Amino acid sequence: MRLHNISFNNLRRRKGKTIFLITGLLIGIATIVTLLTITENMSRDIEERLDRFGANIVMVPKSENLSLSYGGVTVGGVNYTIEEFDENRLGALREIENAENIGIIAPKVLGPVEIRGKQVLLMGIDPESELPLKTWWHFEGVPPSHSTDLAVGSEAAKALGLAIGDSVMLGGKNFVVTAILQPTGAAEDGIVIGELHAIQGVLEKPGKISLVEISAFCNGCPITEMALQIAEKFPNARVNALKQAMMSKMQSIDMFKSFSYGVAALVIFIGSLLVFVTMMGSVNERTREIGIFRAIGFRRGHVMRIIMIEAIFIGFLAGLLGFGVGRGLAWIVIPFVIPGSSLSGLSGTLGVVALLLGVSLSLLASLYPALKASKLDPTTALRAI
């Protein structure tokens, strides 16, 4: 009789304990698969959300002048005579070495204008890139989308006495206030915002860009290197990488992963202990059977192989079933944990990990019981008959 036949016959004879072992490992592996699947989906969702939460690279023209502001107080006038970027050169941002890590590019043009006898800062934006980048902007009314639309910051609206529907003459062209930007606590509260090319015409800066905000987030993104690569493409620019924002984003994701790995390690330990205890009990119960095997000529290696084949079968089946159960649980749980999200397709890598984990845990937990069984003295074992 072949060794694997002996192993499978033993598993069939002890159906209850076999099912108990498989169930114990299955629960552990299913828990791990569920946690890792949820963590993967949470990480992807967080990356997508944080990727849209503002810029982490800011590119402005170089200036030899020092800043004359502190704590929100500016001394002296603002210098708008610095050399600005050419809009048609912004395509070079997509040519840097790490261009695949660049998400949103939001160009702006800035300049002072006079509205109702008061000086105010006018900013031209590309609504298609700016609004997805500034997810914290909330408007009363409709954000600017056409060349004649204007959005006014909350403080600027009060100071200028502007409301939705009011007309404003800028550069000889009539504009309409379509939205009031709700308070943000930032500089946007005191400015007037319009469509990029229309504002370039008002400020007499055709094709010019005063400031570029770039969203370049990815887990492990080389943000400092990207800033250097951008600086090489734009020698007349000062490129600031907001590393603090980048680090906080990465730490948020790493916290979720660390928690999942910690729980997974605990479950792995419990599953291994369960298999070890059950296998030890099985060896003690099979003293007579093992003694007979040794008495009829089975070597120590044969006895070990019989038990290890049982462990491999149990581990493989537990890993396969655990992967299926874990993915099913994740499919049920994810919509509650991450509203609006859904489980991605089957992960082949995670399936292989589940199988290898099941087999490895079962083998490691069965190693000592197998060694103990192989060392049984046949004469001692046969006394139990």
C-alpha atoms as one frame of an Amber mdcrd trajectory, in Angstrom:
protein
   0.000   0.000   0.000   1.309   3.431  -0.920   1.919   6.052   1.753  -0.566
   8.577   0.373  -3.293   5.907   0.383  -2.608   5.315   4.091  -2.822   9.065
   4.731  -6.106   9.536   2.873  -7.645   6.425   4.466  -6.721   7.792   7.887
  -8.367  11.142   7.086 -11.517   9.358   5.937 -11.629   7.259   9.115 -11.295
  10.367  11.265 -13.767  12.589   9.421 -14.693  14.581  12.506 -11.140  15.605
  13.363 -10.317  16.203   9.698 -13.272  18.572   9.356 -12.300  20.240  12.645
  -8.720  20.839  11.437  -9.824  22.136   8.042 -12.398  24.413   9.665  -9.854
  25.838  12.103  -7.373  26.665   9.361 -10.157  27.831   7.050 -11.353  30.409
   9.593  -7.827  31.747  10.051  -7.073  31.990   6.328 -10.524  33.427   5.539
  -9.941  36.112   8.189  -6.570  36.982   6.694  -7.931  37.075   3.135 -10.849
  39.262   4.252  -8.574  41.711   6.101  -6.045  41.953   3.279  -8.792  42.400
   0.669 -10.497  45.136   2.690  -7.127  46.808   3.346  -6.267  46.714  -0.350
  -9.596  48.301  -1.277  -9.319  50.864   1.541  -5.788  51.770   0.473  -6.870
  52.246  -3.119  -9.884  54.297  -2.060  -7.783  56.464   0.285  -5.163  56.999
  -2.419  -7.842  58.095  -4.878  -9.418  60.448  -2.332  -6.141  61.935  -1.105
  -4.896  62.182  -4.674  -7.667  64.714  -5.230  -7.168  66.507  -1.915  -5.057
  69.438  -3.023  -1.660  69.825  -4.623   1.626  68.617  -3.215   3.905  70.299
  -5.793   3.674  74.035  -6.477   5.574  75.688  -9.338   5.973  79.472  -9.349
   8.287  81.810 -11.293  11.629  82.550  -9.665  11.984  85.951  -8.039  15.011
  87.637  -6.498  12.746  89.600  -4.141  12.185  88.427  -0.578   8.655  87.948
   0.716   7.260  90.985   2.529   4.557  89.123   4.423   4.209  87.388   7.765
   1.187  85.934   9.555  -1.144  87.055   6.793   0.091  90.678   6.878   1.751
  91.972   3.695   3.991  95.059   3.738   4.183  96.940   0.466   2.676  96.116
  -2.907   2.633  92.779  -4.638   5.110  92.388  -7.462   3.375  91.183 -10.648
   6.248  92.068 -12.999   8.074  88.758 -12.625   8.530  86.594 -15.698   5.640
  84.126 -15.988   5.378  80.740 -17.694   4.245  80.146 -21.238   1.067  78.068
 -21.218   2.147  76.069 -24.263   5.192  74.756 -22.347   3.174  73.055 -19.610
   3.102  69.872 -21.692   6.730  69.359 -20.638   5.437  68.345 -17.192   4.171
  65.139 -18.789   7.642  64.401 -20.156   9.555  64.055 -16.882  10.904  60.655
 -15.836   8.165  60.112 -13.234   5.379  61.545 -15.378   3.154  58.530 -14.645
   2.919  59.732 -11.015   1.493  63.111 -11.996  -2.255  63.350 -11.488  -3.802
  66.802 -11.917  -2.048  69.864 -13.355  -3.887  73.071 -12.447  -2.489  76.267
 -14.071  -3.517  79.743 -12.913  -3.010  83.324 -13.974  -3.048  86.093 -11.350
  -3.306  89.849 -11.493  -4.859  92.912  -9.791  -8.003  94.559 -11.135 -10.281
  97.316  -9.928 -13.906  96.438  -9.257 -16.317  99.084  -7.957 -13.439 101.317
  -6.951 -11.527  98.666  -4.985  -8.394  96.706  -5.831  -8.929  92.932  -5.837
  -6.909  89.933  -6.932  -8.266  88.255 -10.056  -7.437  84.589 -10.678  -8.007
  82.637 -13.879  -8.378  78.873 -13.583  -9.060  75.872 -15.761 -12.318  74.588
 -14.183 -11.783  71.026 -15.455  -8.555  70.658 -13.473  -9.004  73.162 -10.630
 -12.378  72.039  -9.288 -11.445  68.322  -8.960  -8.248  69.427  -7.195  -9.984
  71.755  -4.725 -12.552  69.354  -3.330 -13.057  71.595  -0.278 -14.406  74.445
  -2.424 -18.171  74.741  -2.010 -20.177  77.226  -4.040 -23.462  78.942  -3.652
 -24.618  78.955  -7.234 -22.916  77.459 -10.300 -19.079  77.373 -10.471 -17.531
  79.169 -13.453 -17.573  77.065 -16.596 -17.988  79.624 -19.381 -15.696  82.460
 -20.403 -18.016  85.122 -18.923 -18.636  83.417 -15.557 -17.159  84.630 -12.286
 -17.003  83.137  -8.791 -16.359  85.558  -5.930 -14.817  84.681  -2.572 -17.014
  85.254   0.478 -14.956  88.182   1.834 -14.565  89.767  -1.602 -18.316  89.517
  -2.197 -19.032  91.400   1.052 -16.374  94.052   0.400 -17.495  94.650  -3.187
 -21.208  94.239  -2.555 -21.539  91.521  -5.173 -24.266  88.865  -5.355 -25.161
  86.074  -7.747 -26.450  87.518 -11.015 -24.567  90.833 -10.752 -22.666  92.085
 -13.788 -19.015  93.142 -13.607 -17.119  94.996 -16.328 -13.533  93.738 -16.693
 -11.197  94.760 -19.494 -14.078  96.150 -21.507 -15.969  92.837 -21.326 -19.089
  92.087 -19.337 -18.891  89.212 -16.796 -21.639  87.728 -14.625 -21.258  86.488
 -11.045 -22.588  82.912 -11.142 -21.298  81.681  -7.750 -20.160  82.811  -4.312
 -17.357  80.694  -2.874 -18.227  79.735   0.682 -15.620  80.607   3.360 -12.504
  78.433   3.243 -10.315  80.311   5.725  -7.680  80.707   3.009  -6.683  83.257
   0.362  -9.577  82.225  -1.886 -12.003  84.120   0.351 -10.724  87.476  -0.914
 -10.336  86.884  -4.652 -12.421  86.801  -7.823 -12.177  83.676  -9.962 -12.857
  83.277 -13.665 -12.067  81.051 -16.646  -8.336  80.932 -17.445  -8.255  82.240
 -21.011 -10.878  84.908 -20.392  -8.902  86.251 -17.406  -5.661  86.149 -19.423
  -7.376  88.528 -21.836  -8.557  90.827 -19.023  -5.078  90.978 -17.484  -3.442
  91.356 -20.913  -1.406  88.210 -20.314  -2.311  86.006 -23.293  -0.772  82.537
 -22.976   0.845  83.345 -19.606   0.649  81.316 -16.387   1.483  82.750 -12.963
   1.273  79.568 -10.883   0.935  75.821 -11.407  -0.349  73.422  -8.747   0.356
  69.739  -9.303  -1.237  66.759  -7.612   1.358  63.994  -7.700   0.450  61.413
  -5.096   1.183  57.702  -5.018   2.229  55.351  -2.257   6.016  55.640  -2.135
   6.044  58.418  -4.723   9.553  60.009  -5.155   8.172  63.498  -4.669  11.543
  65.192  -4.082  12.972  63.661  -7.254   9.897  64.752  -9.182  10.381  68.327
  -8.004  13.987  68.219  -9.269  12.864  66.779 -12.598  10.320  69.579 -13.012
  12.950  72.182 -12.103  15.182  70.822 -14.884  12.372  71.317 -17.400  11.593
  74.816 -16.073  14.876  76.539 -15.091  13.057  79.831 -14.416  10.707  78.187
 -11.900  10.843  77.640  -8.153   9.382  74.194  -7.470   8.190  73.470  -3.925
   7.431  69.883  -2.904   5.008  69.794   0.008   6.606  66.724   1.603   4.669
  67.085   4.838   1.353  66.595   3.038   2.809  63.657   1.151   4.072  61.992
   4.327   0.732  62.385   6.107  -1.045  60.764   3.171   1.312  57.796   3.156
   1.086  57.402   6.937  -2.708  57.229   6.745  -2.486  54.261   4.386   0.349
  52.565   6.292  -1.698  52.678   9.513  -4.449  50.605   7.897  -1.930  48.106
   6.558  -0.090  47.774   9.868  -3.361  47.104  11.687  -4.339  44.411   9.192
  -0.943  42.717   9.313  -1.042  42.707  13.125  -4.467  41.058  13.224  -3.381
  38.625  10.494  -0.310  37.589  12.507  -2.482  36.922  15.556  -4.897  34.789
  13.526  -1.995  32.867  11.973  -0.620  32.061  15.423  -3.999  30.846  16.694
  -4.538  28.705  13.588  -1.077  27.143  13.878  -1.624  26.383  17.568  -4.922
  24.695  16.766  -3.329  22.440  14.148  -0.399  21.635  16.440  -2.596  20.609
  19.376  -4.898  18.513  17.195  -2.009  16.776  15.412  -0.345  15.979  18.743
  -3.590  14.463  19.971  -3.866  12.456  16.764  -0.319  11.077  17.167  -0.994
  10.060  20.757  -4.184   8.276  19.702  -2.410   6.448  16.878   0.377   4.945
  19.003  -0.810   1.419  18.237  -1.148   2.063  14.501   2.295   3.664  14.277
   3.824   0.799  16.274   2.426  -1.700  13.795   3.831   0.293  10.881   7.270
   0.317  12.478   7.045  -3.410  13.369   6.309  -4.434   9.767   9.267  -2.470
   8.438   8.169   1.150   7.993  11.082   3.504   8.527  10.975   6.750  10.495
  10.856   8.703   7.251   7.815   6.731   6.107   5.896   7.546   9.298   6.789
  11.238   8.950   5.690  11.297   5.319   2.297   9.747   6.200   1.582  12.550
   8.681   3.020  15.283   6.456   0.888  14.166   3.485  -2.160  14.494   5.728
  -0.999  17.991   6.715  -0.473  19.051   3.087  -3.951  17.868   2.095  -5.576
  19.621   5.059  -3.597  22.821   4.425  -4.353  22.885   0.683  -8.079  22.333
   1.177  -8.214  24.890   4.013  -6.341  27.449   1.889  -8.636  26.953  -1.111
 -11.833  27.150   0.940 -10.436  29.994   3.092  -9.712  32.081   0.009 -13.257
  31.620  -1.292 -14.881  32.328   2.071 -12.589  35.333   2.696 -13.394  36.942
  -0.651 -17.095  36.327  -0.037 -16.925  38.007   3.374 -14.979  40.928   1.890
 -17.637  41.310  -0.824 -20.293  41.599   1.893 -18.305  43.875   4.261 -16.651
  46.353   1.853 -19.842  48.331   0.955 -20.368  48.978   4.686 -16.728  49.877
   5.430 -16.156  51.913   2.247 -19.493  53.385   1.049 -19.673  53.564  -2.704
 -16.862  51.065  -3.213 -17.074  47.515  -4.500 -14.828  44.461  -4.489 -12.368
  44.330  -7.357 -11.912  41.180  -9.450 -10.318  37.974  -8.225  -6.759  38.421
  -7.024  -4.612  35.558  -8.322  -1.715  36.598  -6.110  -3.867  36.562  -2.977
  -5.224  33.142  -3.962  -1.712  31.717  -4.270  -0.752  33.311  -0.940  -3.797
  31.713   0.735  -2.889  28.249  -0.591   0.770  28.571   0.357  -0.182  29.916
   3.761  -2.564  27.050   4.425  -0.043  24.383   3.407   2.855  26.087   5.240
   0.907  26.522   8.473  -0.305  22.926   8.412   3.185  21.562   7.675   4.914
  23.658  10.341   2.321  22.812  12.965   2.566  19.100  12.093   6.350  18.911
  12.015   6.922  18.214  15.711   4.059  15.701  15.997   5.454  13.898  12.938
   8.955  13.804  14.449   7.533  12.472  17.703   5.583   9.782  15.851   8.641
   8.701  13.853  10.663   8.274  17.050   8.176   5.933  18.711   9.768   2.672
  19.811   7.879  -0.195  18.062   8.081  -2.440  21.137   6.673   0.319  23.369
   3.914   1.088  20.893   2.947  -2.586  20.512   2.437  -2.974  24.251  -0.743
  -0.937  23.779  -2.236  -3.766  21.689
